[in-house]
Amino acid sequence: MAVVRDLPPCLFAVNHEAIAEWVPLLGIAYEPKKDLFEIILQDLEHWVHHPQTFYEDEGPRGVAGLEIIDAQGLRHTLSLFQSIKFTRMAKE
């Protein structure tokens, strides 16, 4: 499982409809055994079951956003207030 915590505020949308605007992003995790992305925001936990496609908006300062497309074609989009550098965690 890869986990990222203590991230900057973000805008979160599903199919271009804002779900949360500029709230603290507390963590992101992927559970390979369950084929599930978990996005944890202040006052909201969101799961993306069976992700099919993963896009990362990365530039010289790090990642500015993510988009995950699930099995039904829904787009789950995170836009970060400031770019961050992700680090990879070892497999458990």
C-alpha positions, -999 to +999 in steps of 0.1 A: +000+000+000+013+035-009+002+063+014+007+100+012-002+123+041-002+159+052-007+174+018-017+210+008-054+220+004-071+208-027-101+210-049-118+177-054-143+169-082-161+140-097-169+143-134-161+180-133-186+186-104-169+201-073-173+180-043-149+199-020-132+232-026-098+240-011-101+218+019-071+200+036-061+169+018-052+145+046-040+115+026-041+093-005-037+055-004-039+027-029-049-008-017-038-032-045-055-062-029-089-044-030-080-025-062-091+007-045-078+043-042-088+061-010-088+099-010-090+114+025-101+150+029-112+170+059-147+157+066-147+134+036-134+100+027-138+090-010-131+056-026-124+049-062-131+013-069-113-005-098-093+024-112-087+020-149-065+050-157-044+073-135-031+107-147-006+128-128+000+165-136+037+167-128+061+196-134+095+207-122+081+215-087+063+182-083+027+170-087+000+197-091-030+173-096-042+138-101-071+123-121-083+087-116-108+072-140-128+043-126-144+012-143-176+032-150-157+060-167-162+085-138-133+110-134-121+117-099-099+148-100-077+164-074-062+199-080-036+208-054-031+244-041+007+239-044+028+212-061+042+185-039+069+158-043+056+123-038+079+096-023+073+060-030+069+036+000+082+001+001+057-027-004+044-044+027 
